[in-house]
Amino acid sequence: RFLDAIEANVPADLDVHIVLDNYGTHKTDIIRKWFAKRPRFHVHFTPTYGSWLNLVERWFAEITNKRIRRGIFRSVRELESAIRQYIDIHNEAPKPFVWTRTADEILASIARFAQRTQATRQPS
């Protein structure tokens, strides 16, 4: 339904790139067949544990905490309207989520984690 709406609203001469997480529901036969029939749709799966997704998840947490949990919605249409209204208000004075660490700091943190976990797996 969502993808059908995208297909109906994006001009036919444009390619559509969709970023999905690596969750298995996106890889079912019905989904694969849907995409196979629509070559202008390009699916990109995020790497497992992609740290940049934390910012995306943080954005959804903001919407959830500041708008969805505070509301009462009697229909999907009311919920969608509330989400769109929240986004419109947010976009009047947007504040981007900003990385607080450099790529080198993140990679160093991952290396330290890998060393700790590898040390616990080695037989004593």
DSSP file (Angstrom, degrees, kcal/mol; ACC not computed):
  #  RESIDUE AA STRUCTURE BP1 BP2  ACC     N-H-->O    O-->H-N    N-H-->O    O-->H-N    TCO  KAPPA ALPHA  PHI   PSI    X-CA   Y-CA   Z-CA
    1    1 A R     >        0   0    0      0, 0.0     4,-1.8     0, 0.0     5,-0.1   0.000 360.0 360.0 360.0 -48.6    0.0    0.0    0.0
    2    2 A F  H  >  +     0   0    0      2,-0.2     4,-1.9     1,-0.2     5,-0.1   0.935 360.0  45.8 -63.0 -47.3    2.8    2.4    0.9
    3    3 A L  H  > S+     0   0    0      1,-0.2     4,-2.7     2,-0.2    -1,-0.2   0.853 109.2  55.8 -66.6 -34.1    4.9    1.5   -2.1
    4    4 A D  H  > S+     0   0    0      2,-0.2     4,-2.1     1,-0.2    -1,-0.2   0.884 106.5  51.3 -63.6 -37.2    1.8    1.7   -4.3
    5    5 A A  H  X S+     0   0    0     -4,-1.8     4,-1.4     2,-0.2    -2,-0.2   0.896 110.3  48.5 -66.5 -39.5    1.3    5.2   -3.1
    6    6 A I  H  X S+     0   0    0     -4,-1.9     4,-2.1     1,-0.2     3,-0.4   0.943 111.0  50.8 -62.8 -46.4    4.9    6.1   -3.9
    7    7 A E  H  < S+     0   0    0     -4,-2.7    -2,-0.2     1,-0.2    -1,-0.2   0.884 111.7  47.6 -59.4 -39.4    4.6    4.5   -7.3
    8    8 A A  H  < S+     0   0    0     -4,-2.1    -1,-0.2     1,-0.2    -2,-0.2   0.765 118.8  39.3 -73.1 -25.7    1.4    6.5   -8.0
    9    9 A N  H  < S+     0   0    0     -4,-1.4    -2,-0.2    -3,-0.4    -1,-0.2   0.600  96.4  80.8-105.9 -12.8    2.9    9.8   -6.9
   10   10 A V  S  < S-     0   0    0     -4,-2.1     4,-0.1    -5,-0.1     6,-0.1  -0.836  92.9-103.6 -95.5 127.9    6.5    9.7   -8.2
   11   11 A P    >   -     0   0    0      0, 0.0     3,-2.1     0, 0.0    -2,-0.1  -0.167  27.9-122.4 -51.2 140.6    6.8   10.7  -11.9
   12   12 A A  T 3  S+     0   0    0      1,-0.3    -2,-0.0    -4,-0.1    -3,-0.0   0.693 107.5  62.1 -62.2 -21.4    7.3    7.6  -14.0
   13   13 A D  T 3  S+     0   0    0      2,-0.1     2,-0.4    27,-0.0    -1,-0.3   0.477  91.2  84.5 -86.1   0.3   10.6    8.9  -15.5
   14   14 A L  S <  S-     0   0    0     -3,-2.1     2,-0.2    -4,-0.1    -4,-0.1  -0.814  75.4-129.7-103.2 141.7   12.3    9.0  -12.1
   15   15 A D        -     0   0    0     -2,-0.4     2,-0.5    26,-0.0    26,-0.2  -0.567  19.6-140.3 -79.3 152.5   14.0    6.1  -10.3
   16   16 A V  E     -a   41   0A   0     24,-2.9    26,-3.5    -2,-0.2     2,-0.5  -0.973  11.7-163.6-118.8 122.1   13.0    5.4   -6.8
   17   17 A H  E     -a   42   0A   0     -2,-0.5     2,-0.5    24,-0.2    26,-0.2  -0.921   7.9-169.7-107.6 126.0   15.7    4.4   -4.2
   18   18 A I  E     -a   43   0A   0     24,-3.0    26,-3.0    -2,-0.5     2,-0.6  -0.960  11.0-151.9-120.5 128.9   14.4    2.9   -1.0
   19   19 A V  E     +a   44   0A   0     -2,-0.5     2,-0.3    24,-0.2    26,-0.2  -0.884  22.7 176.2-101.5 123.3   16.6    2.2    2.0
   20   20 A L  E     -a   45   0A   0     24,-2.7    26,-2.8    -2,-0.6     2,-0.0  -0.891  29.8-114.1-124.1 153.4   15.4   -0.7    4.2
   21   21 A D        -     0   0    0     -2,-0.3     5,-0.1    24,-0.2    27,-0.1  -0.278  38.8-102.4 -76.1 175.4   16.8   -2.3    7.2
   22   22 A N  S    S+     0   0    0     25,-0.1    -1,-0.1    23,-0.1    26,-0.1   0.225  72.1 138.0 -86.6  15.8   18.0   -5.9    7.0
   23   23 A Y    >   -     0   0    0      1,-0.1     3,-1.5     2,-0.0     4,-0.2  -0.356  61.9-121.5 -65.4 142.7   14.9   -7.3    8.6
   24   24 A G  G >  S+     0   0    0      1,-0.3     3,-2.0     2,-0.2    -1,-0.1   0.697 101.5  74.2 -61.6 -24.9   13.6  -10.5    7.0
   25   25 A T  G >  S+     0   0    0      1,-0.3     3,-0.9     2,-0.2    -1,-0.3   0.775  91.5  58.5 -63.6 -23.6   10.1   -9.2    6.1
   26   26 A H  G <  S+     0   0    0     -3,-1.5    -1,-0.3     1,-0.2    -2,-0.2   0.533 103.6  53.8 -79.9  -5.0   11.6   -7.1    3.4
   27   27 A K  G <  S+     0   0    0     -3,-2.0    -1,-0.2    -4,-0.2    -2,-0.2   0.203  78.0 124.7-115.3  14.3   13.0  -10.2    1.7
   28   28 A T  S <> S-     0   0    0     -3,-0.9     4,-2.7     1,-0.1     5,-0.2  -0.295  74.2-108.1 -72.3 161.6    9.9  -12.3    1.5
   29   29 A D  H  > S+     0   0    0      1,-0.2     4,-2.7     2,-0.2     5,-0.2   0.889 118.0  53.9 -57.8 -42.0    8.8  -13.7   -1.9
   30   30 A I  H  > S+     0   0    0      1,-0.2     4,-1.8     2,-0.2    -1,-0.2   0.891 112.1  44.2 -63.5 -38.2    5.8  -11.3   -2.2
   31   31 A I  H  > S+     0   0    0     -3,-0.2     4,-2.3     2,-0.2     5,-0.2   0.920 113.0  50.7 -71.5 -44.1    8.1   -8.3   -1.7
   32   32 A R  H  X S+     0   0    0     -4,-2.7     4,-2.4     1,-0.2    -2,-0.2   0.908 111.3  48.9 -59.7 -41.7   10.8   -9.6   -4.0
   33   33 A K  H  X S+     0   0    0     -4,-2.7     4,-1.6    -5,-0.2    -1,-0.2   0.896 108.3  54.1 -65.7 -39.8    8.1  -10.2   -6.7
   34   34 A W  H  < S+     0   0    0     -4,-1.8     3,-0.3    -5,-0.2     4,-0.3   0.947 113.3  42.1 -59.3 -48.3    6.7   -6.7   -6.2
   35   35 A F  H >< S+     0   0    0     -4,-2.3     3,-1.4     1,-0.2     6,-0.3   0.860 108.0  60.3 -67.8 -35.5   10.1   -5.1   -6.8
   36   36 A A  H 3< S+     0   0    0     -4,-2.4    -1,-0.2     1,-0.3    -2,-0.2   0.831 103.9  51.3 -62.0 -31.5   11.0   -7.5   -9.7
   37   37 A K  T 3< S+     0   0    0     -4,-1.6    -1,-0.3    -3,-0.3    -2,-0.2   0.549 109.0  55.2 -80.2  -7.6    7.9   -6.1  -11.6
   38   38 A R    X   +     0   0    0     -3,-1.4     3,-2.0    -4,-0.3    -1,-0.2  -0.718  61.0 176.5-129.2  80.4    9.1   -2.5  -11.0
   39   39 A P  T 3  S+     0   0    0      0, 0.0    -1,-0.1     0, 0.0    -3,-0.1   0.659  75.9  67.4 -64.6 -15.8   12.7   -2.1  -12.2
   40   40 A R  T 3  S+     0   0    0    -25,-0.1   -24,-2.9   -26,-0.0     2,-0.6   0.643  84.4  86.6 -79.0 -11.1   12.7    1.7  -11.4
   41   41 A F  E <   -a   16   0A   0     -3,-2.0     2,-0.5    -6,-0.3   -24,-0.2  -0.787  63.1-168.4 -89.0 124.6   12.6    0.8   -7.7
   42   42 A H  E     -a   17   0A   0    -26,-3.5   -24,-3.0    -2,-0.6     2,-0.5  -0.963   6.8-152.8-117.7 122.1   16.0    0.2   -6.3
   43   43 A V  E     -a   18   0A   0     -2,-0.5     2,-0.5   -26,-0.2   -24,-0.2  -0.802   9.4-171.8 -99.5 132.3   16.3   -1.4   -2.8
   44   44 A H  E     -a   19   0A   0    -26,-3.0   -24,-2.7    -2,-0.5     2,-0.4  -0.987  11.7-150.4-122.6 121.4   19.3   -0.7   -0.6
   45   45 A F  E     -a   20   0A   0     -2,-0.5   -24,-0.2   -26,-0.2   -23,-0.1  -0.760  17.3-125.8 -93.4 135.8   19.6   -2.7    2.6
   46   46 A T        -     0   0    0    -26,-2.8     2,-0.1    -2,-0.4     3,-0.1  -0.422  33.2 -99.0 -73.5 152.1   21.4   -1.0    5.5
   47   47 A P    >   -     0   0    0      0, 0.0     3,-1.6     0, 0.0   -25,-0.1  -0.429  48.8 -90.9 -68.0 148.0   24.3   -2.9    7.1
   48   48 A T  T 3  S+     0   0    0      1,-0.3     3,-0.2    -2,-0.1   -27,-0.0  -0.379 114.4   9.6 -57.9 134.0   23.4   -4.8   10.2
   49   49 A Y  T 3  S-     0   0    0      1,-0.2     2,-0.5    -3,-0.1    -1,-0.3   0.828  84.2-177.8  61.9  34.6   24.0   -2.4   13.2
   50   50 A G    X   -     0   0    0     -3,-1.6     3,-1.5     1,-0.2     4,-0.3  -0.522  17.9-151.7 -65.0 114.5   24.5    0.6   10.9
   51   51 A S  T >  S+     0   0    0     -2,-0.5     3,-1.6     1,-0.3     4,-0.4   0.781  89.3  66.1 -65.3 -27.3   25.3    3.3   13.4
   52   52 A W  T >> S+     0   0    0      1,-0.3     3,-1.1     2,-0.2     4,-0.9   0.776  88.5  69.9 -65.8 -21.9   23.9    6.1   11.2
   53   53 A L  H <> S+     0   0    0     -3,-1.5     4,-3.4     1,-0.3     5,-0.3   0.756  80.7  75.0 -65.8 -21.9   20.5    4.5   11.7
   54   54 A N  H <> S+     0   0    0     -3,-1.6     4,-2.2    -4,-0.3    -1,-0.3   0.880  94.8  50.8 -56.6 -36.3   20.6    5.6   15.3
   55   55 A L  H <> S+     0   0    0     -3,-1.1     4,-1.8    -4,-0.4    -1,-0.2   0.893 111.1  47.3 -68.7 -39.1   19.9    9.1   14.1
   56   56 A V  H  X S+     0   0    0     -4,-0.9     4,-2.0     2,-0.2    -2,-0.2   0.934 113.3  48.2 -65.5 -46.0   17.0    7.9   12.1
   57   57 A E  H  X S+     0   0    0     -4,-3.4     4,-2.2     1,-0.2    -2,-0.2   0.868 108.4  55.5 -61.9 -35.8   15.7    5.9   15.0
   58   58 A R  H  X S+     0   0    0     -4,-2.2     4,-2.1    -5,-0.3    -1,-0.2   0.889 105.3  52.3 -63.7 -39.3   16.1    9.0   17.2
   59   59 A W  H  X S+     0   0    0     -4,-1.8     4,-2.1     2,-0.2    -2,-0.2   0.925 110.1  47.5 -62.9 -45.0   14.0   11.0   14.9
   60   60 A F  H  X S+     0   0    0     -4,-2.0     4,-2.5     1,-0.2    -1,-0.2   0.858 109.1  54.8 -65.5 -33.9   11.2    8.4   15.1
   61   61 A A  H  X S+     0   0    0     -4,-2.2     4,-3.2     2,-0.2     5,-0.3   0.894 105.8  53.2 -63.8 -39.2   11.5    8.4   18.8
   62   62 A E  H  X S+     0   0    0     -4,-2.1     4,-2.9     2,-0.2     5,-0.3   0.946 110.8  45.3 -60.2 -49.1   11.0   12.1   18.9
   63   63 A I  H  X>S+     0   0    0     -4,-2.1     5,-2.1     1,-0.2     4,-1.9   0.927 115.5  48.3 -60.4 -44.3    7.8   11.8   16.9
   64   64 A T  I  <>S+     0   0    0     -4,-2.5     5,-2.9     3,-0.2     6,-0.3   0.947 118.1  38.6 -61.5 -49.6    6.6    9.0   19.1
   65   65 A N  I  <5S+     0   0    0     -4,-3.2    -2,-0.2     1,-0.2    -1,-0.2   0.869 123.7  37.7 -72.1 -37.3    7.4   10.7   22.4
   66   66 A K  I  <5S+     0   0    0     -4,-2.9    -1,-0.2    -5,-0.3    -2,-0.2   0.663 135.3   6.0 -93.5 -16.3    6.3   14.2   21.5
   67   67 A R  I  <5S+     0   0    0     -4,-1.9     4,-0.4    -5,-0.3    -3,-0.2   0.667 122.1  47.9-131.2 -51.2    3.3   13.6   19.3
   68   68 A I  I > <S+     0   0    0     -5,-2.1     3,-1.4     1,-0.2    -4,-0.2   0.945 112.9  46.1 -69.0 -48.1    2.0   10.0   19.0
   69   69 A R  T 3 <S+     0   0    0     -5,-2.9    -1,-0.2     1,-0.3    -4,-0.1   0.751 112.0  54.0 -66.3 -22.2    2.1    9.0   22.7
   70   70 A R  T 3  S+     0   0    0     -6,-0.3    -1,-0.3    -3,-0.1     2,-0.2   0.508 102.6  74.8 -88.2  -4.6    0.4   12.3   23.7
   71   71 A G    <   -     0   0    0     -3,-1.4     2,-0.5    -4,-0.4    -4,-0.0  -0.622  65.3-141.8-112.1 166.3   -2.5   11.8   21.3
   72   72 A I        -     0   0    0     -2,-0.2     2,-0.5     6,-0.0    -3,-0.0  -0.997  23.5-169.3-122.3 124.6   -5.7    9.8   20.9
   73   73 A F        -     0   0    0     -2,-0.5     3,-0.1     1,-0.1    -2,-0.0  -0.963  18.4-171.7-123.8 126.6   -6.3    8.8   17.3
   74   74 A R  S    S+     0   0    0     -2,-0.5     2,-0.3     1,-0.1    -1,-0.1   0.492  75.6  15.7 -93.7  -4.9   -9.6    7.3   16.2
   75   75 A S  S  > S-     0   0    0      1,-0.1     4,-1.9     0, 0.0     5,-0.1  -0.983  77.3-107.5-158.5 164.5   -8.4    6.3   12.7
   76   76 A V  H  > S+     0   0    0     -2,-0.3     4,-3.1     1,-0.2     5,-0.2   0.879 119.6  58.7 -62.7 -37.6   -5.2    5.8   10.7
   77   77 A R  H  > S+     0   0    0      1,-0.2     4,-2.4     2,-0.2    -1,-0.2   0.907 105.2  48.4 -60.0 -42.7   -6.1    9.1    8.9
   78   78 A E  H  > S+     0   0    0      2,-0.2     4,-2.2     1,-0.2    -1,-0.2   0.907 112.7  48.7 -64.0 -41.6   -6.0   11.0   12.2
   79   79 A L  H  X S+     0   0    0     -4,-1.9     4,-2.3     2,-0.2    -2,-0.2   0.940 112.0  48.1 -62.7 -48.2   -2.7    9.4   13.1
   80   80 A E  H  X S+     0   0    0     -4,-3.1     4,-2.6     1,-0.2     5,-0.2   0.903 111.2  51.5 -59.2 -41.6   -1.2   10.3    9.7
   81   81 A S  H  X S+     0   0    0     -4,-2.4     4,-2.4    -5,-0.2    -1,-0.2   0.903 109.4  49.7 -62.6 -42.0   -2.5   13.8   10.0
   82   82 A A  H  X S+     0   0    0     -4,-2.2     4,-2.3     2,-0.2    -1,-0.2   0.899 111.8  48.5 -64.8 -41.1   -0.9   14.3   13.4
   83   83 A I  H  X S+     0   0    0     -4,-2.3     4,-2.4     2,-0.2    -2,-0.2   0.934 112.4  47.8 -65.1 -46.0    2.4   13.0   12.2
   84   84 A R  H  X S+     0   0    0     -4,-2.6     4,-2.6     1,-0.2    -2,-0.2   0.898 111.6  50.9 -62.5 -39.8    2.4   15.2    9.1
   85   85 A Q  H  X S+     0   0    0     -4,-2.4     4,-2.5     2,-0.2     5,-0.2   0.919 109.8  50.1 -63.5 -43.3    1.4   18.2   11.3
   86   86 A Y  H  X S+     0   0    0     -4,-2.3     4,-2.8     1,-0.2    -2,-0.2   0.926 111.9  47.9 -60.1 -45.1    4.3   17.5   13.7
   87   87 A I  H  X S+     0   0    0     -4,-2.4     4,-2.7     2,-0.2    -2,-0.2   0.919 110.9  51.0 -62.9 -44.0    6.8   17.2   10.8
   88   88 A D  H  X S+     0   0    0     -4,-2.6     4,-0.6     2,-0.2    -1,-0.2   0.924 113.1  45.1 -60.3 -44.5    5.5   20.5    9.3
   89   89 A I  H >X S+     0   0    0     -4,-2.5     3,-1.0     1,-0.2     4,-0.6   0.924 113.5  50.1 -65.8 -43.8    5.9   22.3   12.6
   90   90 A H  H >< S+     0   0    0     -4,-2.8     3,-1.1     1,-0.2    -2,-0.2   0.901 106.6  55.9 -59.2 -41.6    9.3   20.8   13.2
   91   91 A N  H 3< S+     0   0    0     -4,-2.7    -1,-0.2     1,-0.3    -2,-0.2   0.615  89.6  74.4 -72.2 -11.8   10.4   21.8    9.7
   92   92 A E  H << S+     0   0    0     -3,-1.0    -1,-0.3    -4,-0.6    -2,-0.2   0.854 122.7   7.8 -66.4 -33.0    9.6   25.5   10.4
   93   93 A A  S << S-     0   0    0     -3,-1.1    -1,-0.3    -4,-0.6    -2,-0.1  -0.496  91.6-168.9-143.8  68.3   12.7   25.7   12.6
   94   94 A P        -     0   0    0      0, 0.0    -3,-0.1     0, 0.0    -4,-0.0  -0.270  11.4-163.9 -68.2 145.4   14.5   22.4   12.0
   95   95 A K        -     0   0    0     -5,-0.0     3,-0.0     3,-0.0    -2,-0.0  -0.956  20.0-138.0-126.2 110.5   17.4   21.3   14.2
   96   96 A P        -     0   0    0      0, 0.0     2,-0.4     0, 0.0     0, 0.0  -0.294  18.7-111.1 -69.3 151.2   19.5   18.5   12.7
   97   97 A F        -     0   0    0    -42,-0.0     2,-0.4     1,-0.0   -42,-0.1  -0.677  41.0-153.3 -75.3 134.5   20.7   15.6   14.7
   98   98 A V        -     0   0    0     -2,-0.4     2,-0.1    -3,-0.0    -1,-0.0  -0.923  14.7-118.3-120.2 135.7   24.5   16.0   14.8
   99   99 A W        -     0   0    0     -2,-0.4     3,-0.0     1,-0.1   -47,-0.0  -0.459  18.6-164.5 -63.2 138.5   27.2   13.4   15.2
  100  100 A T  S    S+     0   0    0     -2,-0.1     2,-0.3     2,-0.1    -1,-0.1   0.484  70.2  55.2-103.1  -5.5   29.1   14.0   18.4
  101  101 A R  S    S-     0   0    0      3,-0.0     2,-0.1     4,-0.0    -2,-0.0  -0.921  81.3-119.7-125.7 152.0   32.0   11.8   17.4
  102  102 A T     >  -     0   0    0     -2,-0.3     4,-2.1     1,-0.1     5,-0.2  -0.383  33.9-106.7 -79.3 166.5   34.3   11.6   14.4
  103  103 A A  H  > S+     0   0    0      1,-0.2     4,-2.7     2,-0.2     5,-0.2   0.892 122.1  54.5 -60.1 -39.4   34.4    8.6   12.2
  104  104 A D  H  > S+     0   0    0      1,-0.2     4,-2.3     2,-0.2    -1,-0.2   0.896 107.3  49.7 -62.8 -39.9   37.9    7.7   13.7
  105  105 A E  H  > S+     0   0    0      2,-0.2     4,-2.0     1,-0.2    -1,-0.2   0.902 111.9  48.3 -65.8 -39.8   36.4    7.8   17.2
  106  106 A I  H  X S+     0   0    0     -4,-2.1     4,-2.2     2,-0.2    -2,-0.2   0.931 112.4  48.0 -65.5 -45.1   33.6    5.6   16.2
  107  107 A L  H  X S+     0   0    0     -4,-2.7     4,-2.3     1,-0.2    -2,-0.2   0.879 110.6  51.9 -63.9 -37.6   35.9    3.1   14.5
  108  108 A A  H  X S+     0   0    0     -4,-2.3     4,-2.3     2,-0.2    -1,-0.2   0.898 108.7  51.2 -64.9 -39.5   38.2    3.1   17.5
  109  109 A S  H  X S+     0   0    0     -4,-2.0     4,-2.2     2,-0.2    -2,-0.2   0.905 110.1  49.1 -63.0 -41.7   35.3    2.3   19.8
  110  110 A I  H  X S+     0   0    0     -4,-2.2     4,-2.6     2,-0.2    -2,-0.2   0.903 110.0  51.7 -64.4 -40.7   34.3   -0.6   17.6
  111  111 A A  H  X S+     0   0    0     -4,-2.3     4,-2.2     2,-0.2    -2,-0.2   0.910 109.5  49.4 -63.1 -42.2   37.9   -1.9   17.6
  112  112 A R  H  X S+     0   0    0     -4,-2.3     4,-2.3     2,-0.2    -1,-0.2   0.913 111.5  49.5 -63.2 -41.9   37.9   -1.7   21.4
  113  113 A F  H  X S+     0   0    0     -4,-2.2     4,-2.7     1,-0.2     5,-0.3   0.924 110.0  50.8 -62.1 -44.5   34.6   -3.6   21.6
  114  114 A A  H  X S+     0   0    0     -4,-2.6     4,-2.3     1,-0.2    -1,-0.2   0.894 110.1  50.1 -61.4 -40.0   35.9   -6.3   19.2
  115  115 A Q  H  X S+     0   0    0     -4,-2.2     4,-2.1     2,-0.2    -1,-0.2   0.917 111.7  47.9 -64.9 -42.9   39.0   -6.7   21.3
  116  116 A R  H  X S+     0   0    0     -4,-2.3     4,-1.5     1,-0.2    -2,-0.2   0.928 114.8  44.5 -64.2 -44.6   37.0   -7.1   24.5
  117  117 A T  H  X S+     0   0    0     -4,-2.7     4,-0.9     1,-0.2    -1,-0.2   0.869 112.5  51.5 -71.0 -34.8   34.5   -9.6   23.0
  118  118 A Q  H >X S+     0   0    0     -4,-2.3     4,-1.0    -5,-0.3     3,-0.6   0.899 107.0  54.4 -66.3 -39.1   37.3  -11.6   21.3
  119  119 A A  H 3< S+     0   0    0     -4,-2.1     3,-0.3     1,-0.2    -1,-0.2   0.860 106.6  51.5 -63.0 -35.2   39.2  -11.8   24.7
  120  120 A T  H 3< S+     0   0    0     -4,-1.5    -1,-0.2     1,-0.2    -2,-0.2   0.716 107.9  53.1 -76.2 -18.7   36.1  -13.3   26.3
  121  121 A R  H << S+     0   0    0     -4,-0.9    -1,-0.2    -3,-0.6    -2,-0.2   0.669  86.4  97.0 -88.2 -17.9   35.7  -16.0   23.6
  122  122 A Q  S  < S-     0   0    0     -4,-1.0     2,-0.0    -3,-0.3    -3,-0.0  -0.522  83.6-109.7 -77.0 137.2   39.2  -17.3   23.9
  123  123 A P              0   0    0      0, 0.0    -1,-0.1     0, 0.0    -2,-0.1  -0.333 360.0 360.0 -64.9 145.2   39.6  -20.4   26.1
  124  124 A S              0   0    0     -2,-0.0    -2,-0.0     0, 0.0     0, 0.0   0.463 360.0 360.0 -86.9 360.0   41.5  -19.8   29.3
